[in-house]
Amino acid sequence: MFATPAYAQSAGGIAGGLTSFVPLILIFAIMYILLIRPQHKKMKEHKAMVAALRRGDQVVTQGGVIGKVSKIKDDAEVEVEIADGVKVRVVRATITQVLSKTDPAA
């Protein structure tokens, strides 16, 4: 009885598919610029700071302990003197800040 013409929806093709990915690409680009890149930069700076530790440097650990580096044990550990005669072994990665650097020996 009622005959209505059926119109086919126009196919978007490649252009339609590409425009649906543009917001996703923009979100990833913004996340990279705001989160990932600064985090990588901060990690690189921390690694360089920890690698440059020397005997006599005053450091702060993640736990908030302030002490003076008395011995570099190996790549993973540092011996820190927190009081007269009190030495503690600390993992290098837990050192968050170097308060004062010592001059290199002549």
Secondary structure by P-SEA (a helix, b strand, c coil): cbbbbbbccccccaaaaaaaaaaaaaaaaaaaacccaaaaaaaaaaaaaaaacccccccccccbbbbbbcccccccbbbbbccccbbbbbcccccccccccccccc
